[in-house]
Amino acid sequence: MKTEFSTKESWSLEMDEADELKSFKERFYLLEDAIYMDGNSLGLMSVDAEESLLRVVNEWKTLGINGWMGGDTPWFYYPEMLAGRLAGLIGAEKDEVMVHSSTTVNLHLLLATFYRPEGKRTKILMDNLTFPSDRYAVESFMKTKGYSPGDHLVIFESADGKTLDEKALAHAISEEVALVLLPSVLYRSGQLLDMEYLTNKAHEKGVLIGFDCAHSIGAVPHKFKEYGLDFAFWCNYKYVNNGPGGTGGFYINRRHFGREVGLAGWYGVQKEKQFDLENEFHQNHCAGGWQIGTSHMLSMAPLEGSLKLYEEAGALRLREKSLKLTSYMMFLIDELLAPYGFAVGTPAEEERRGGHVALEHEEAVRINEALKERGVVPDFRPPNIIRLAPVPLYTSYHDVWKVISAVKEIYEKGEYRNYDKKRGTVA
Ligand SMILES: Cc1ncc(COP(=O)(O)O)c(C=O)c1O
């Protein structure tokens, strides 16, 4: 049933009252006198994440090296434990997921396995809106294989500069393409791509496909098993609240477990053989086989507490609230801000939307600064986008109302004119 929204403040308060997920907000360290709208960049710390981190810190203090087998969950099996729980968020089997390293490094290690140019099929298909780190990774990786990006990287150009048309994308998968690499959710507009459709199209043409899920993990309850994609990778520091630079993750469809790992290390060895320290690489036949080195225990420990919150709240209920919050925000933008030249850059259809809203305005840089001065934490993305992420675990409907009302006031009072048109180093 569609929710009827209202511009009245009292409506937002009534929605909060009725919100069955409202108590989760109390489990987070909210910034003092601030409304946090940047959970799509860095999620907030929860009490639960702090507890699991401190527990592991204490295990290090009291157990030293014995923590590898003697921790609450022995550290040696800790990434497997976390991965098994993360699998629930993406609809994968437990052994298809691994918690490991960072987004870009994981992309490199997946390319080393899945980019296998052969005969006419030498190209990688990407899009021009993807987060640039992925492009840097692909271009540099291609060069190590002796392929020039100029000749072997195909960039699909968005028609409107904001979104990607899946049909046109599918059409661009030519017989020269060896691998398709796309984002699940576009980092600027927040468009959620139809991963299942694109996977089917790539596979119909005999092409492998992988997704950067940094902006969907924890925001969109995926069904990787159903989509059938070949691989995915992500960070856990955005919606999954694993802390700054916290360990990321990857997914490898089990149909690829027999493939040889491209960048091997001793953590990819079968667990029971790892400490035999043989010179021969006995590859673990699961996603764990793609690990390289020792688990970053302190950078993954917060994930344990964080996942507890997801398991309690339920990914579907969170998605439902997230869509209500973003729809409400888009409604308020249309009602209150459109007359001042603001526009929504995020798809209106729920099934095409991730977890944030792109608010567009030619004065976005300065309005973003004025918002920060008022205690709102948004972020700016060039050329004209203020990204606002009402994260369902810790954002209320009233927060959304206050933020959009603040933008309106900032514009009406001309407060943004007090700021430079220059963005900060970290925007
Ligand atoms: C979509 C996307 N991909 C990749 C990255 C790079 O992530 P990392 O710094 O963890 O490698 C980011 C960072 O924000 C991102 O948003």
The ligand as an SDF file (V2000), in Angstrom:
LIG
                    3D

 16 16  0  0  0  0  0  0  0  0999 V2000
   31.0840    2.4580   -5.2430 C   0  0  0  0  0  0  0  0  0  0  0  0
   32.4530    2.4940   -4.6280 C   0  0  0  0  0  0  0  0  0  0  0  0
   33.3950    1.6730   -5.0890 N   0  0  0  0  0  0  0  0  0  0  0  0
   34.6350    1.6700   -4.5920 C   0  0  0  0  0  0  0  0  0  0  0  0
   34.9860    2.5280   -3.5650 C   0  0  0  0  0  0  0  0  0  0  0  0
   36.3820    2.5070   -3.0250 C   0  0  0  0  0  0  0  0  0  0  0  0
   36.3960    1.8470   -1.8170 O   0  0  0  0  0  0  0  0  0  0  0  0
   37.7260    1.4740   -1.0200 P   0  0  0  0  0  0  0  0  0  0  0  0
   38.3360    2.7600   -0.6080 O   0  0  0  0  0  0  0  0  0  0  0  0
   37.2170    0.7030    0.1520 O   0  0  0  0  0  0  0  0  0  0  0  0
   38.5930    0.7040   -1.9110 O   0  0  0  0  0  0  0  0  0  0  0  0
   34.0210    3.3970   -3.0280 C   0  0  0  0  0  0  0  0  0  0  0  0
   34.3600    4.3050   -1.9250 C   0  0  0  0  0  0  0  0  0  0  0  0
   33.6010    5.0890   -1.4530 O   0  0  0  0  0  0  0  0  0  0  0  0
   32.7190    3.3850   -3.5940 C   0  0  0  0  0  0  0  0  0  0  0  0
   31.7680    4.2020   -3.1490 O   0  0  0  0  0  0  0  0  0  0  0  0
  1  2  1  0
  2  3  1  0
  2 15  2  0
  3  4  2  0
  4  5  1  0
  5  6  1  0
  5 12  2  0
  6  7  1  0
  7  8  1  0
  8  9  2  0
  8 10  1  0
  8 11  1  0
 12 13  1  0
 12 15  1  0
 13 14  2  0
 15 16  1  0
M  END
$$$$
